[in-house]
């Protein structure tokens, strides 16, 4: 640790940030997933995830993971205690937010198809390792909660069919537990624990087996859905919506319900985790995401209409709403038919929640951010067996000890954060120079750039190239000949303009500012404007208006920057407006969740940060690769230990670097001036990479580029 005494705080801070912001190159992942049926794993093994999933399988996974819990549990709970019949609007608003995030997921699924890990992998490519770990860690939380909630709902369904004899037996022989959250008593749910372990075994036996069972249960669920709609038409009563009963909790209840209902649309996230097992991810992922969102919205809205018109919202049964709504009308045959569908729907929802969780753990463990033993793939089943066992065990204990109501309250926050970060990632990548995805985000070519002082984008345009602009937008068709004049007045660059490192850096800063200001805006609205009175409300309203104007200015700045000319099989429409809208909607829904949910979220994040600080940051594949490169470089004899080895004879004049190949924010040229100003004495054999951060691209003294190969190298350890 003698180097620590010779290093200034500025150097220490810079090296720490370099570790946290290092990115995984897209090119290395595409190379890793280029095998026909198998992928290369740590230790030189050739056993990998089997590519057997069709587009229909992905749609079935997405729909199944949503419709079960969302239709049979969430709709009744939200209608009864949060929004009343306004739950219909809650589902529509949640679906709109999901569509905004879904198109971003679809683009990233095409942009980075040969991967597992979903939002975790996407953010690792663009934002950096630290943010990627946080997103992956919170996705694990959401899947844990979803799995436990599905098992608890199934247990409640069986208990209801048995006239609550199961719960009475458990309470009589095992006692009760003090629940979390509202503190309601619950009993140790051994049946829910057994259900989780059984589904874990099915998932661990192989993707083909689990998807086959998923498809069968989905078919049963869809048949019962049609039955509910057709049979419910005979028991409708418009009185349940009259006299202000449609919105008994007001619009605030509708929006709070939308935050909870958002969890019912996480199917496209599950689809995105299967990119390494899909036969044709480039087309399957975007099609499956679109189909699953449309199907789920149709199911939720139709069932919510039938439920709230058959039963007054305050009389809805919280544990089995769809079963009991037929029992309330003495239609017992309908009750038992719905029971069959409930079992199938909740089973497939449980399967859909448990299916992606070990794959996220597998992706993080393969990168070294979690324990590498969790990345082992079974040679017999071609599934991440170790991750399946760990995830199933954790979910089973959660189902055993936590009540269904408390689980429902904990569902949405991590998913909303993950979706928000994916929208940020898509917005960033669209405005980076061509080829920048494999190098990381923009470097500090212009450290003094400010989002409020943007010059003419044409000053930074690269040479024009052929670019297919695609069909005319609706706005372009509406304005006709006035459309080019509008773009010129707004300062929008032409379609032939190409981004540079400077414009990419500008978009990055504006996007991050937009992300944080969106939370500040909605905090002002929710906790200031909505709760204020008199002059206080006026002050909060003025503050919110100023924040909204600042957000509009940031968005206009982004619009004035040129986009990448790269075309993909699927691209999110109306960028940057769609990702910006997704950020705004998701941040609002996050702030509508209860304070207790945020406390639980903070505790879970604290545990994750401890794991990352003590293990992940030191065992990351990028860290291991950087240390290997340092050891390789130190094996050569140094002729002069006092030379500044950050200088290379091959480097151009620093003033000309912006014209060379784009290398990202970890490139050596981004650090030269920093180390010239903060130089310190090195001991024998010490190098710039002693501390594990990346070198950038290019040919510098014969050292290969760590950022281009670190992911592959990490798989050999």
N, C-alpha and C positions, 0 to 999 in steps of 0.2 A: 504493500500500500504506500510505498515511498512516493509514487507518482502523485498521490493526493496532496502532499505537502508542496509540490512544485506546480500545482495547477490553480489558477485563479478561479474565483466563483463564476466569472463569466464563462470560462471554459467548461466548468462542471455543469452549469446550466445548459450550455449549448449541447454538450454531449448527451445529457439526459433527454433533452427534447429530441435529439436525433434518434435515440432509441425509441421513444414513444411514437414518433411520426414516420418511422420507416415503413415502406409499403412493399407488398408482394406483387411482383410483375405478372401481368396477364399472360404474357408469352410463355412463361415457365409452366403455368397451369394448363394452358392449351397443349403444350408438348407432353405434359404428364398424362393428359387424358386422351392422347392420340391413339392408344391401342384399340383394337377392335372390341374386345370383350373384357379385358382386364386392365387394371391400373397398377403401376409399380408402387410398392409400399416400403416402409422403413425396413432396413435389414436386408435389402436385396430380394425380398419375396416378390413373386409375380402373382400372388393371390389378391384379387381386388373385388370391387363391387360389380355385380353382373348387370349388363345393360339389357334389360328385358322389358322395360315399361313403355307401353304405347301411349298415344294421345288420349285414348279412351280410359286407360288406367289412371293417368294423371287427373283427368276430369273426375273420375270416380273417387280418387283420394281427396281432392279438393272439396267436392260436394259432401262426401261422407264425413269429413272432419268438421264441417260446419253444421250441417242440417240436423244432426242428432241432438247435441246439447242446445244449439240455438233454438230449434223448433220445440223441443219437448221440455226444456227447462227455462232458458233465458226469457222467452216470450212471456211466459206466465209470471215469472218473478218481477220483471220490469213493469208489466201491466198492473200487477197487484199493488206494488209499493212505491213505484217511481213515476210512471207516466200515465197510467190508466190506458184507455183506448188510444191515447197519443203514442203508444208504443209503435203504432204503424208508421208514424212520422219519424220516430227514433230509428227504426230500421232503414227507412229511406235515406235519412241523413248519414247514418253509418255506412250505408252502401255507397253513397256519393264519395265519402272520404276513402272508402276502400278502392273505388274505381280510380281515383286520383293516384293512390299509391300503387294500385295494381298495374297501371300502364308503365310506371317506372320500374316495377319489378320485372315486367315482361321485357322491357328493353335491356335490363341488366342480365336477365336470363339468357338473352341472345348474345349479349356482349361478352359474357363470361359463362359459357354453357357447360363446360366439362368440369363442374365443381360440385361439391356438397357444401352445406353450411349456410346457404341463402344469404341473408343480410350480413352475416358475419364475414363471409368471403368477399362480398361486394365492397364492404367498407374497408377491408384489409387492402384491397387493390387501390382504393382511391384516397381514403382519409388517413389511414395509418393504423399501426398495430394496437395502440392503446384504445382508440375508439372501437376498433373491431372486437377487442376482447370484451369491452363493456356490452356491446350489442349481442355478441354470442352468449355471454353470461346471462343476459336478461331473456334471450330466447329460450335458454334452458329453463329458466324460472317459469315462463309462460307455458311451456310444454309440460312441465311438472304439474302445474296447477290444472291445466286442461285435462291431463290424464287422471289426476286424482278426482277432479270434479265429475268427469264422465263415469268413473267407477262408483262414486258416491251416489250419483243420480240413478245408476243401474241398481244399486243396492236398495235405494228408496223405492224404486219401481217394484222390485220383488217383494219388499216389505209391505207395500200397499196391496199387492195382489194376495198376500198372505194375511190380510187384515191386521197388519202391524205386529204379528206374533214374533217376527224375527227381532225387531227392536226391543220388544218387551223382554224377550229371553236374554238379550245381551245386557240390558240394564239390570235385570234381576241377578245375573251371575257375574258380571264384570264391573258393574257400577257405571258412573258417569264421569265425564271430564269437563273441566271448565273450558269453554270454547274461546277462540280468539275473537278479536273485534268487538262485537256487541255483547260478548260474554255469555251467550246462550249455552246451556249444558248440552253435551252430546255424549254418545257412548262409543267405545272402541269398536269401529266398524270392521269386524273381521271378514265379513263377506266382501266388502269393497277391496280389502287388501288381497284376498284370494283372487278376485276378478283381475286386478292389475297384474298379479304374477302370472295368471293364465295367459293374458294377452301378451305379456312380455315374452313368454315361451313361443307363442305363435309368430311374433315379429322376429325373434332370434332364429327361427327355423328356416327363414329365407324370404326374400322379397317377393318371389313368385307366389309362395304359399299365402303370405299375408295379403297381397293384393287380390288374389283370387277370392279369399274369404270376404275382403272388403267389397268386391263387386257384387257378390251374392247378397250380402246384407243391404247394400245400397239399393238393389232392385226391390227387395221387400219393403224397404223404407219408402221408396217412391210410390209403390202401389198403395200403401197405407195413407200416404199424403193425399193421393187422389180420392181415396175413400173418405177422409176427413172433410174435404171440400164438398163432395157430393152429398154426404149424409148430413153435414152441418147446415146445408141450405134449408132443411125442413124445420129447423129449430131457431131461426133467427128472430130477433126482436129489436126493432129500431129504437125502442124506449131506452135501451142501454146507452145510447149516444145522445139522448136529448137532455135539455136543461143544464147545459154546461158540463155534462158528464164525459164529453169526449176529451177535454183537457182539464181534468180535475186538479192537476198539479201545475198547470200553466206551462208556458214555453220553457221555463227553467227546468221543469221535470222532463220535458221532451229532450232537451239537450243533455241533461244528466243521464237519461236513459240511452241516448245515442252513444255516450261514452262507454256504457256497459255493453250495449248491443254490438259495438265494434268488434268485440272478441268473436262474435258469431260469423265474422267474415275473414278468418285467418287462413282460409283454404289455399289462396294463392301463395302464401308464404310456405306452406307445406309442399306445394308443387315445385317451388323454386329450390327446395333442398334436395330434390331428386335429379338434378341435372346430370350427375355422373352415372345414373342408372337408366336414364331415358334413351331410347333408341335413336331419336332424332330431336335433341333438345332445341335446336334452332327454331323449329316450327311448332313442336309439341307444347313448349312452355307458354308462349303467348296465347295460343288457341285455348289451352286448358284453363289458363287464368280467366280469360274472358267468359268461357262457358260456365265455369264454376260460380263466378260472381252473379251472372244473370240467373242461373238456376236457384242459387241460395236466396237472392232477393225475392224471387217469385214465391218461393216456399214460405218465407217469413211473413211477407205482407199478406198472403192469402190466409195463412193459419191465424195470424193476429186479428184479421177481420172477422173470421168465423168465431174465434174464442171470445172476443169482446162483445159480439152481437148475441152470442148464446148465453153468456153469463155476465152479470154486472161485475165491473172490475174489482170491487171490494169483496166479492164472494168467490173469486178465483182461488182454487187450491194451489198452494205454493209448491208442493212436492210433486204432484202429478196432474198438472192443469188440464191437459188434453184428455186424459182418461176420465177425470171427474166431471168434465163438462158434459159428457154423454150420460154419466151416472146421475147428474142433476136433473136430466130429463127422462130418467128411468129407461134409458136405451142401453141395457147391459150388454147386449151383443156388440154394440158399437164400442163400449168400453173395453171389452176383451180384444176386439180387433185392433184398437189403438194400442193396447198393451203389447201385442205382438210387434207392431211397428215401433213402439218405444224401445223395446228390447233390442231390435235390430238397429234402429237409428242411434241409440246411445252406445251400442257395441261398436258400430263403425266409427262413431265420433271418438270413442276411446282409442280405437286402433289408429285413427288419423292423428291424434295428439301424440301417441307413443311412437309412431313410425318415424317422424323426423328428429325426435330428440336425440337418439343415439348417433344420428348422422351429423348433427351439429357438434356433439361431443367428439366424434371421430375426426371431424375437420379441425377442431381446435387442438386436439391431442396430436394429430399429424404435424401441425405447425409448431408443436412444442409449447403452446401456451397453457395446456393442461397436461397431466401426466401422460407420457408417451405410451404407457402400457394400455391406455384406453383406445389406442388407434389400431389394435390388433384386429385383423379380419379372419374369420373362420374359413379354413380351406374347404370345409364341407358345405356350409350354407352361403358363403360369399356375403356375409353380413358382419358389421362391427360387433362381434359377440360380447367383448368386454364392456363396451359402451352400453349395449342392450341390458346387460345384467345390472350395471350400476344405475342406469336411469330407471329401470323397472323397480329396483329395490327402494330407491328414494321416493318414487311416486307411490309405492305401496304403503310406506310408513306415513306419508302425507295423507293418503286416503283413510288410513286407520285412525288417525288422531285429530283431523280437522273436519269440521262440519261442512256440508254442501254450501250453506249460506255464506260462510266465511270464505270459502274457496271462490265463489262467484264474485265477491267484492275485490279479490286480488288479481283478477284475470287480465285486465286490458293494458296496464301502464307500460309494461315492457314491450308488448307488441306495437303499441303506438309509437314508442321511441324508435324501435327498429325500423318501422315504416317511414318515419320522418327522416332518419339518416339515409335510407335508400334514396329518397327523393333528393336529398342534398347531394348524394354521390352522382346521380344522373345529371343533375344540374352542373356539377363541376366538370364531369367528363365531356359534356357537349361543347364546352368552351376551351378545352385544352388543345394545344398544338397536336397535329397528327403524329402518332408514335409516342405521345406522352404517357399513354396508359401503361406501357411497360416500364416507364421510368419513374413514375410517381407524379405528384402534383407539382405546380410551378415552383421554381427556385426563387431566390431572393435577388433576381436580376435588378430589380428596382425597389430597394427597401424603402424608399421614400414615397412610394405611390400611395395615393389616398383615393378612396372611392368617390369623394366629393369633388375631386379635381381631375376629371378625365378629359384628355384632349381629343382631338379628332381621331376616331379609330382608323381612318384611312392612312394616318401617318405610320401605322404599325402593320399594315397589310403585307402579306407575303405575296409572292408571284401568283397570278391567277392560274387556275387549273380547271380541267373539265369537271363539272359537278352537276349531277342530275338533281334539279330542284324539286322534282315531283309535281303532282297535280296542284292546281291553284287552290288556295285556302278559301273558305266561305267569305272571309273579310275581303280578300282580293277580288273575288267575283262580284261582291256587292259594290265595292268602290270603283272597280274598273280602272279607267285611266288615272283616277285620283290616287290610286294606291301607291305608286312610286313617289308622288309628291308628299304623301303622309310619311312614308319611310324616311325621305330626305329631311323633313322637318324634325323628326324625332332623332335623327342622327344614326339610323340603323344602317349598318354596312351592307354592301351588295352581297349577293350569294357567292360571288367569286372570291370574296375576302377570306383570308385564313387567319386563325388565331396565332399569336406569338406567345412567348413566355411572359411578356409584360401584360398582355390582355388576359391570359390565363390566371396570372397572379391577381389581377384586378377582380375577376369574377370570384375567385376563391375568397378574397377578403369580403366582398359584398355579400356573398352567400352566407358566410359564417355570421356576419353582422345581421343579416336578415333572419337567420335561425334564432339568435338570442333576442333580437328585438321583437320577434313574434310572441315569445313567451312573456316579455315585458308588457306588450300591448294587451294581451288577453288577461294578464294579472291585473292590469289597471282597470279593464272593463268589468271583470268578474267581481273583484274585491273592492273596487272603488266606485265605478259608475252605477252598478246594479245595487249596491248596498248604501250608497251615499244619498243624502237629502240636502236640498237647498243649495247653498253656496259650495258646500263640499262636493256635491255631485257635479256642479258646473266646473270646478277646478279639475276634477278627475276626467270629465269629458274633454276639456281643453287639452289635457295631457295626452289622452288617448288619440285625439285628432292630430297632435304633433307627431306622435309615434307612427300613426298611419301614414302621414305625409313622408316621414323618413323612410318607411318601408317602400312606399311608391317610388321615392327617389332612388333607392338601391336597386329596385327592379328595373327602372328605366336605364340605369347605368349598365346593368347586365344586358339588356336588350341591345344596347349600342355597341356591344362587342361581337366580333365575328365568331361563328360557330365552326366546329370541325367539319371538314368535307367528307368524312368517312360515312358510308352508308351501311345499314344493317338490315337484316331480314325483317326486323320490327323495330320501330322507333317511336318513342312516346310523342304524341302530338302536342303542338302549341307550347314548345319549350321556349322561354322559361316559365310561362304562366301556369302550366299544369303542375310542375314540381313545386312552384311557389304556393299555389293554392293548397296542395297536399300538406306542405309545412304549416300553413296557417290553420287549416282544419284540424290536423292532428294535435298541434300544440294546444288548441282550444279544448279539444276533448280530453287531453291529459289533465288540464287544470280543472276540469269539471269532476274529476274523480275525488273521492273522499280523502281528507288529510291522513287518515289511518293507512290508506293504500300507499301514500307517499312515504310514510314512516317505514312500512314493510319494504318498500322499494329501496330506501336508503340503507336499511340493514343488509339486505341481500347484496347490494352494490359494495358495501364495506367488506363483506366476506370475500367477494370476488377480487377486490383491489388487494386484499392481503395475499391471496393466492398468486395474483399476477406479480406483486412486488417480491415475494419470496421465491417463486418458482418460474413463472412464465417469462418474465423479462430476461432471465438468465439462461433459459433452455430453449428459447425461440429458435427456429431453424435459421432465421436471418442472423441471430446472435452467434450461433454455432459456426455458421459459414464465415462470418466476419473474423472470428477468432482463428479459424483454420487459415484464412488468407493472411492474417497477421503472422501466424507461426511460419507459414510458407515464405513470407517476405523476409522474416528475421533469420532464416536459414542461409541467406546469402551474406557474404562478407561485406560490411559497410566500409568504404574507403575513408569516409570522413563523417563521424558521428555528429559533428556539429553543423552539417549542412541542413538547410531547411528543405526537407524532402517533400514538402507540399508543392514545390516548384518543379515543373517539368519543362524540358527543352522543347517539347512538342506543343506546349500551350501557346495560344495566340495572345495578342495583346488583350488585357482585360476589357478594354473598351469595345472590342470586337466580338466578345463572347456571345452576345445576344443574337448575332447573325449565324452562329454555328448550330450544330445539332442540339436539340432540346434535351436536357439531361435531368430535369427534376430538381426538387429542393434539397436533395441529398448529394448533388454533384459536387466534385472537388472544387470547381470554380466558385461555388457558392460559399466556400469556407476560407479561400486563400487570404482575403483581406482580414478576415476575423483572426486568423492565426498569426498574421504578420503583426497585428496590433496586440495580440495576447500570447506571444511566444514564451515558451519556458524551456528549460533544459531537459533533454531526454536522457534517460539512462541507456546503457548498451542494449541493443535489441528492441528498443521500444519504437512503436510506430503509431501513426494516427489512428489505426484501428485497434489499439490496445483495449479500448473500452467498448468495442462491439458495435459501433454504429456503422452504417453502410458507406461504402464508396460509391460514387456515381459512375456513369457510363463513360465510355471513351477509352482511348489508349493512353495510359499514363505510366510510363516507366515499366511497361510490360505486365502490370497488374491487371488481372481480369476483373470484370465488373461484378461486384458482389450482388448488386440488386437484380441482375439479370439471371443469376444462377442459384441464389440462396435457397429458394423454395425446393428446387430439385436436390440440392446438396443436403438440405435438412432431412430429406426422405432416406438418406443413406446412413442415418445415425439412429 
